[in-house]
Amino acid sequence: APAAPESTADWVQISSGYYHTCGIRNTGRLYCWGQDNRSQLGNGGANTPVSTPVEVSGGATDWKSVSAGGDHTCAIKTNGTLWCFGGDDAGQLGNGPTTADQSVPVQVGTSTDWKSVSAGLGFTTCGRRATKRIYCWGRDGDGQVGNGSPNSNVNVPTEVAGNHADWTMVSTGGDHACGLRKGKVYCWGNDLDGQVGDGGGPGNPDRYAPVLIAGGFKDWTSVSAGLTHTCARRATGRLYCFGSDIDGGIGDGGATNVNRYAPVQVKGARTDWAAVF
């Protein structure tokens, strides 16, 4: 069927970053709005804030999914290619050794089988390919690239350690990331506030490769890594969080500002949580 006119088009996917938001309409066009100090809106503009949606440069009508990060944005087209734009000081755009901000989308490598992408709230990006392998790139000062080799920024997609080809999702937070495979959640990167969730406690060192979160559950269905905390849902419909509890972000009804180093159930013991984002 012919694409709907822009005046009547509906939003089909949306992603909010630190200070900007992006969305795809059913016309397949990609729009962003908000802060543009690092060109994260991708409209080739003058790095000025925009209060209404502006189309990303290129006029493409085949955008499939988008992820807005801290000061960069990444999106996948229907042909499986991956594109990023915005800040690139740590290699988070994945387009090689250049560290120049990009005001229009630039392609990440030549692969045409990207299934999902997660632009972190820090300076790291992770994505999953059709092979069910996870790749990360960008800042690695805390091991958040997950390749087992810390403190060396990576400017092209690098596979997460373990050589596993059964990852079903990945989520990138501030300085950590988490993934799901065979019903188990694994996290890696900065664990200062317990956001890796392996139960290590205060002073737990950074994790340079994926580690299994505490609890022993094997029925996790989704995970979402935030700035300094993480939440995940089980097949039971129960929701758990771990990491920093500033302002009560863990949601367990306990004392705030007390970090949780292993998953704790969100207050209410409800069993009807459908997903976590």
Secondary structure, DSSP 8 states (H G I E B T S, - for coil): -----TTT--EEEEEE-SSEEEEEETTS-EEEEE--TTSTT-S---S--EEEEEE-TT--S-EEEEEE-SSEEEEEETTS-EEEEE--TTSTT-SSS----EEEEEE-SS-S-EEEEEE-SSSEEEEEETTS-EEEEE--TTSTT-SS--S--EEEEEE-TT--S-EEEEEE-SSEEEEEETTEEEEEE--TTSTT-SS--TT---EEEEEE-TT----EEEEEE-SSEEEEEETTS-EEEEE--GGGTT-SSS-TT--EEEEEE-TT--S------
